[in-house]
Amino acid sequence: MSRRFDFLVIGSGSAGLNFALQVADHGTVGIITKKDRAESNTNYAQGGIASVMDAADSYEKHIEDTLVAGAGLCKREAVELIVTEGPTVVRELMDMGAAFTAHAGRLDLGREGGHSHNRIVHAADMTGREIERALLSRVGSHPNITVLEHVFAMELITEHHLGKHVTRYDDDTHCFGAYVLNTISNRVERILAKTTLLATGGAGRVYAHTTNPEIATGDGIAMAFRAKARVANMEFIQFHPTSLYHPGADGFLISEAVRGHGAILRNADGVAFMEQYDTRKELAPRDIVARAIDDQLKKRGEECVYLDLTHLDPADVRAHFPNIAAQCAEYGVDITTERIPVVPAAHYICGGVVTDLDGRTSIHGLFAAGEVACTGVHGANRLASNSLLEALVFAKRAAAKAIAYASRAHWHEHVPEWDYSGTINTEEWVLISHNKRELQQLMWNYVGIVRSDLRLERAFRRTRLLYEETENFYQRTRVSVPLCQLRNLITIAYLVIRSAMGRKESRGLHYTTDYPQPDEREKRDSVI
């Protein structure tokens, strides 16, 4: 079975939905999402959108803050692009009905780590959910857009599927759509497309502790890598310093905006420790805060540190962070009278599929936007709340080029049906869950906040064994979403480890005890 669209969008977060709305008047659009349409990393984004909306602020300040956080690896032209287009994007969202927090008719601009000015546009502490709601309401009413839920993208279709040998050095590889698994019918379908956008989000689930939802298994990056697209900077994993430490919380994020509002990090003795590590204290960039917490935990042998808001006005705290207050209360923590137990957790991948300033990848007809992409904005460390901004701006720019590309492209008629070879061996399904847990734990232990050559070598060897076991299982078993996701997570782990092994310095989010200082000779992208 096959479907045809002028524009195929893989993923239903802010990047995918914004792209779909931009191209919908120019052809048919198919959005596929492996869960429900509202299940995305965007939906979990609490902080907001960084944008210059105050006359006392400036583009130059926002650009400089981003470049400083990126530790020398940001592409200035990409940073300038998102910063200068930011206010327009915010106003477009407001025109779509996004209700951002405001007082007396003025946006309530928050402040987060690394920012020199209050510029975080937010909807209380549920900004991502509000943006997703506004975008989905427009998508649902457009006659040219079809949303296919519970459809999992397995492989990008290129000349490889037509019998041609494809390498990463080819400049003439094209994407013709994707093979997808319909999880309702349990059948693999072909979706043919003139252009394809990867908007699949991140890969936090490669780690044992993450703020990401279950869907964040790196599918887009892994598919693009297998299709021979260029991937870069995968060693730069941002660990959010403060996720709720509770057995049932599953990495619930305590937004950086809480620290921006005046919360203080304390160890178990009640000592505020951030001044020992950085003069900016709680408002230092995330990599510095995460390493400081990691250092405290290792030195003191404790399981968590504490985020303290008890000195702030209780009514003001509840008004600013209603969702965080409610979620913490479910786990028995009143954030106005008790310190919140927190630990770092994998949060965001700064690397991904390499794109130009118009969202084009190294494969013709394949675009990427959002966390799946490496646009040059984030460099070695993402500045807080730049991610939603980047996703929306680059989706819009990609749409303009995709419209032009689709106008001269065609559907490829000779794409073969999926090969269903393989049998189901139910006794071996435990291999998937076991290998996934093992992968997540070894990535957490050996490729986490602090790394070393020895740890990376161990991780590489063990990941290789997991890869061989899983590939062998894949070749003789009918496909399933859990199996495909495991393959993708192993690919992500490989990319992170290889990139980290190749960087002989500490820079931004990559910190290794063997090379604890930055090295100007290593000031480059890690392209695989």
DAKA-V275120 format. One record per backbone hydrogen bond with DSSP energy under -1.0 kcal/mol. NH is the residue of the N-H (numbers start at 1). CO is the residue of the C=O. If there is no record, write none. Layout:
NH_CO + NH_CO
This chain:
3_190 + 5_192 + 7_28 + 8_195 + 9_30 + 10_197 + 11_32 + 17_13 + 18_14 + 19_15 + 20_16 + 21_17 + 22_18 + 23_19 + 24_20 + 26_23 + 29_144 + 30_7 + 31_146 + 32_9 + 33_148 + 39_36 + 44_41 + 45_42 + 49_121 + 50_385 + 51_119 + 53_51 + 57_54 + 62_58 + 63_59 + 64_60 + 65_61 + 66_62 + 67_63 + 68_64 + 69_65 + 70_66 + 71_68 + 73_70 + 75_376 + 79_75 + 80_76 + 81_77 + 82_78 + 83_79 + 84_80 + 85_81 + 89_85 + 90_86 + 91_87 + 92_88 + 93_89 + 94_90 + 95_91 + 96_92 + 97_94 + 98_93 + 101_122 + 103_106 + 106_103 + 108_101 + 109_107 + 110_120 + 114_283 + 115_112 + 119_110 + 120_110 + 121_49 + 126_123 + 127_46 + 128_45 + 130_126 + 131_127 + 132_128 + 133_129 + 134_130 + 135_131 + 136_132 + 137_133 + 138_134 + 139_135 + 140_136 + 142_139 + 145_142 + 146_29 + 148_31 + 150_35 + 151_33 + 152_181 + 154_179 + 155_179 + 157_177 + 161_158 + 162_159 + 163_160 + 164_159 + 170_167 + 175_364 + 176_157 + 178_191 + 179_155 + 180_189 + 181_152 + 182_187 + 183_150 + 186_182 + 189_180 + 190_1 + 191_178 + 192_3 + 193_176 + 194_5 + 195_6 + 196_365 + 197_8 + 198_367 + 199_10 + 205_216 + 206_203 + 207_204 + 208_440 + 211_346 + 216_213 + 217_215 + 218_202 + 222_218 + 223_219 + 224_220 + 225_221 + 226_222 + 227_223 + 228_225 + 229_224 + 232_352 + 233_526 + 236_233 + 237_235 + 238_348 + 240_345 + 243_343 + 244_252 + 245_341 + 246_244 + 249_246 + 254_242 + 258_255 + 260_256 + 261_257 + 262_259 + 263_258 + 264_308 + 266_306 + 267_271 + 270_267 + 276_273 + 277_274 + 278_274 + 281_278 + 283_280 + 284_281 + 289_285 + 290_286 + 291_287 + 292_288 + 293_289 + 294_290 + 295_291 + 296_292 + 297_293 + 298_294 + 299_295 + 300_296 + 301_297 + 302_297 + 305_342 + 306_266 + 307_340 + 308_264 + 312_309 + 317_313 + 318_314 + 319_315 + 320_316 + 321_317 + 325_321 + 326_322 + 327_323 + 328_324 + 329_325 + 330_326 + 332_329 + 333_328 + 337_334 + 338_334 + 340_307 + 342_305 + 343_243 + 345_240 + 346_209 + 347_238 + 348_238 + 350_236 + 352_232 + 353_372 + 354_230 + 355_374 + 356_360 + 359_356 + 361_366 + 364_173 + 366_363 + 367_196 + 368_359 + 369_198 + 373_370 + 374_353 + 380_70 + 381_378 + 386_383 + 390_386 + 391_387 + 392_388 + 393_389 + 394_390 + 395_391 + 396_392 + 397_393 + 398_394 + 399_395 + 400_396 + 401_397 + 402_398 + 403_399 + 404_400 + 405_401 + 406_402 + 407_403 + 408_405 + 423_476 + 428_425 + 429_426 + 431_428 + 432_429 + 434_430 + 435_431 + 436_432 + 437_433 + 438_434 + 439_435 + 440_436 + 441_437 + 442_438 + 443_439 + 444_440 + 445_441 + 446_442 + 447_443 + 451_511 + 456_452 + 457_453 + 458_454 + 459_455 + 460_456 + 461_457 + 462_458 + 463_459 + 464_460 + 465_461 + 466_462 + 467_463 + 468_464 + 469_465 + 470_466 + 471_467 + 472_468 + 473_469 + 474_470 + 475_471 + 484_480 + 485_481 + 486_482 + 487_483 + 488_484 + 489_485 + 490_486 + 491_487 + 492_488 + 493_489 + 494_490 + 495_491 + 496_492 + 497_493 + 498_494 + 499_495 + 500_496 + 501_497 + 502_498 + 505_503 + 506_517 + 507_510 + 509_380 + 510_507 + 513_451 + 522_519 + 523_520 + 524_522 + 527_525 + 528_231
